[in-house]
Amino acid sequence: MLFLICLLLPLVLGPDARHGGWRGRLWPLAGLITAFTVGHSVTLGLASLRVFSVPPSVIEPLIAVTIALTALDNIRPFLGRRRAVAAFAFGLIHGFGFAGPLIELQLAPWAMAGALLQFNLGVEVGQLLVVAAATLLLWPVRERGHAGAWLRSGSAFAGIVALVWLGERLFDVKLLPL
């Protein structure tokens, strides 16, 4: 969910966010969320149905890296128009992470297909609720000014958390209670 919030921060709080109102922000946000969703749905399906998987020891650090890179892009943009492509690629990584709980169920392929559909729908509903709640909470901030400071500080916080998570996964230590 931290990744999704990082994706939406510049769309709500970025320098262009004051132009276009809700509609001007809705389509770019929908595009990013859709790219991420398609990406993670592909690998969630592949991993859950045991077609292709990547070990958690590889995926978990990569998920932290995707959050850190997205946070960095919010502070010092380097993705530009490739942000949707990055959201898709990062979604591919996150999908392998989402698959872990489903794989542990060790269901038969036909049962896994049903569980996969239900799980994916649950993930999507959860993501939409987080995006809606975060957008509603952040929207007034952009209207009051100092949106750039909120964007930078929120992104820096997310980046720091992601780097701590990365360290935890690489060195097998527990630093955060999350």
N, C-alpha and C positions, 0 to 999 in steps of 0.2 A: 504494500500500500504506500510505503514511502516513495517508491519509484513513481507511482501515479501522481502523487502530490508534487514531486519534482517536475514531472511533465507539465502539469497545469500551472505551476507558479508563474512562469513568464507570460503565459496567455492571460492571466488575470492581473498580474502585477508589473509586467514588463513595460518598457517605454511606449510601445504601440497599443497597450491595453486600454488606454483612455479613449481611443478612437473606435467607433463602430458599435459601441454598446454590447449588449448580450449577443445579438446576432453576429456581430463582427468577430466575436471570440468563440462562439459556439461551433462553427464549422471547422476551424483549425483544431479545436479541442477534440471534436468528434473524429477528425481524421487521425490524430495521434492515438487516441484510445482504440480506434478500430485497427490501426496498424499493429499496436501492441497485442490486442485481442487475437487477431489472426495469427500472429507469430506464436503466441503461447498456446493457442488451440492446436496448432500443427504439432508441436513437439509434445504437448500433453497427450495427444492421441497416439502419436508414435511410441512414446515411452510407456504409456499405460497398456497398450496392446502388445507390448514387448517386441515391437518392430525394430526400434533403435533406442538406445539409452546412453546416458553419460553418467558416470558415478557422481554421487553427491559431493564427494571430496573435490571434484573439479567444478561442479555447477555452483555450489554455495559460495565459493570465493568469487566466481564470475558474476553472480547476482549482485554481490556487494560492489564489484567494479562498475557494473551498469548504473547503479545508483550514484556512485561517486562521479562518474563521467557525466551523467545527466545534471547533477548538481553543479559541476564545474562549467558545463555549457551554459547554465543559467547565469553564472557569474561572469564568465569570459566566453561569450559565444564562439563556437568553432564549427558547429554542425550546420548552421544556416538552414537552407532549404532541405538539407538531408536529415532533418530531425525526424520525419516520419519513417524514413528508411532505418534510422537508428532505433526508433521505437519498435519497428518490426523485428529487427535483428536482436534487440534486447529481449523482446517477447519470446523469441525462440529459446533463449537461455532460461528465462523465467518459467517457461512451460515445462522444462525438465525438472525444475524445482517443485512445481505444483504436482507433478506426477508421483512423487515419493509416497504420499499417503495412500494413493490408489493402488500402487504396486504392492504395498504391504498387505493389502486385502487378499492377494493371491486368488483372485476370482478367475473362473473359466472365461475364455474370450467373449462368449455371448453375454455373460453376466457383466463382464467388464465394460462392454459397450454401453449398457444401460447406466451403470454407475458413472461412467465417463460423461455421459450426457448430463446426468443430474449434477455431478460435481462441477462441470464446466458452467452450467447455468447458475449454480450457487456462487461460483467465483465471479461471474459477470455481474450478478445482482449486487454482490458485495462491492465490487469495483465501482459500479455506477452510484451506489449510495455514498461511498467515500468521495468520489469526484463531486457529486452534487453537494454534499455537506461542506467540503473544503471550499468549493467555489462560492457557496452562499456565505461562508464565514469570511472569506478573503475579499469578496466584492466590495463591501463597505470600506475596507482598508485603502483600496485604490482610489476611492472617491474622496477620502480625507487627505490625501497627499502622503508623502514618504513611502510610496509603494516600492520605489527602487531599493530603499533601505530594508524593507521587509523581504523583498525578493532576494537580496544578497544575504541577509542574515538567515533566512529560512533555508536557502540553498546551502549556505556554509554549514549550518547545523546538520542538514541531511547528509552532506558530504563527510562531515566528521563522524557521524554515526556509521555511515557506510564503511569508512576506513577502519573504524574500530571493529566492525563485524568482519571485515576482511582479515584483520590481524587475528581475531578469534579463530577464524576458520583455518588460516594458514599455520598458526602456532598451537592450535588445540588448547586454547585457554578461554576462560569465561571472564569477561570484563564488565559487560552490561547485564542487567537483570532481565533483559528481553529475550 
